[in-house]
Amino acid sequence: MESLNDRPMCPVCKHGLALSRISSGERGFEDRTFECSTCGGTEKVTIEVDPVKSDAVGWLARERRPPR
């Protein structure tokens, strides 16, 4: 999985899974939980994250602003 827009397929019904939770994993990794809205199945994927390439950098540099 390359980015947040890449969604795995449900192993049960083969529909696209929706991201339902992101939690921190081991250092340098995060756990993403995907859920199927069709059958209710879930899948947990651990991905490597690079804090330098994170969207949080823009927030910290005040380049991005929350919606009004």
N, C-alpha and C positions, 0 to 999 in steps of 0.2 A: 504494500500500500504506500503510495507516494505522498499523497496530500489528504487534507480533510475532505476534499470533494470525491475521493475514491471510496466507494462503498462496496463492501463484500456482498456476495449473494447468500441468501439463506440456504443452509445445507439441507433443509427439510423441503421447502416449497419452491425454492429457486427464485424468489422475488428479491429485490434490492432491500438491504437492511438500512435502517435509519440510525444515525448516531444518537445515543441516548445518554451517555455519560463519558466524561474524560476525567481520569484521576491520575495522580502522580504514581509512578512505579519506582523501580530502582533508579539510582542516580543516572540521568541521561536518557531515561525512558519514560513513557507515559502509557497508561492502559486505557484503551477506548472500548466501550461496550456498545454494541450495535443491537438493535431490536427489530424484529420483523412485525410489521403492522398487520400482516395477513394471518400468520399462524401463531404469533407470540413467541417464537423462538429467539434466542439471544446468542451472540458470539462475542467473545472478548479477544481483542487483538492488542499486542504490545508492540509499540513502535519506538524507534530511536528518535530523539528530538535534539535539535541543535539550538540552544538559546540565542545564538547570534542571528539565526534566520527566523526567529520567532516574531509573530505579530506584536508581541509585547514591547519590542524595541521602539516601535512607532509611538506607542502610548507613553513610554517613559520619556521620549524625546519631545513629547507634546505635539507630535506631528498629526496625530489623530484626535478627533474629538467625539465624545459620545453623542448620539442623536438627541435632538431637542424635542 
